[in-house]
Amino acid sequence: MSRMGDVLAGFHAAWEFESDSVLIRYERGIRTPKLFQALGERRVPLEAIAGVTLTPGRRGTVVLRVEPRPGADPLMEAAAGQLKEGCDPYRLVLPAERETLAEYYADELRALLTESGKTERYLVAAPEAPLHFKAYDGKASFDGTSVAFRWFWTGASSAKWKAGDQSFPVAGLGGVEWRSPEVFDGYLRLLPRDGTPTVPQADQDPAAVVFGLGYGPVHESLPFAAAVLAAVRERGSAVPVPVPAPRRDPADIAERIRHLGELHQAGLVTDEEFSSKKAELLAEL
């Protein structure tokens, strides 16, 4: 390939061409998509690339893009084709006058590509844990070994309140389903090993958090989903290990009991369910 360390800078990103990979560094400017800022930089091994294209862009630009192989990148697998064009981390937009230079690098890359088809493992690193974000009905946290959902009394459904806060060891999961927050019914759902959700509606499923206006934005929820997906694949054969629930703040417990009482008075929770759940909350003190 070209000399190691050659850099091609475009709008919002710069690509550094190395002997075995392309290092993509994203800018942190105010106009740079937040997803790019969250990713920071990504190293894409040549074996993870299926092809290279150079096409005309908008308003006097050209677009150099590498096509990742299916299964090579947990971020793209989690996105499942839902990313808008401007948030595609594999596109480098350049001024049209740099088309000749871009074509040179495209040809150099194509000459080195020898792999195709679906990969057996992820070749592009996932975002690193710990990660967390606020959904509409709860806070999602991932520490690298388990995912935790902590419900918000202002947004969580009664079904989720009845189920209580959730903790899911990675070894017990089969995958992740991410539906973009940029659509009406966006959510992040953790899938069991058989891949079939137990509750169809995400807002009723204790294994899912739902998005809303300002909640679960792409630059927070998608890297989260990718990190969990990568951990699931890496640890898929492990034996599930129970994770003890953390002790809660007394003020938080008091607020939850108050909300539980409101559900009880509204007839959404039975006397037995109210007593049982209240006892569980008090036990967390």
Secondary structure, DSSP 8 states (H G I E B T S, - for coil): ---TTEEEE-BSEEEEE-SSEEEEEE---TTS-HHHHHH-EEEEEGGGEEEEEEEE-SSSEEEEEEEE-TTS-HHHHHHTT-S-GGG-TTEEEEEGGGHHHHHHHHHHHHHH----S--SS--S----S-EEEE-SSEEEEE-SSEEEEEE-TTT--HHHHHH-SEEEEGGGEEEEEEE-TTSTT-EEEEEETTS--SSSSGGG-TTEEE-BTTBS-HHHHHHHHHHHHHHHHHHTTS-----------HHHHHHHHHHHHHHHHTTSS-HHHHHHHHHHHHHT-
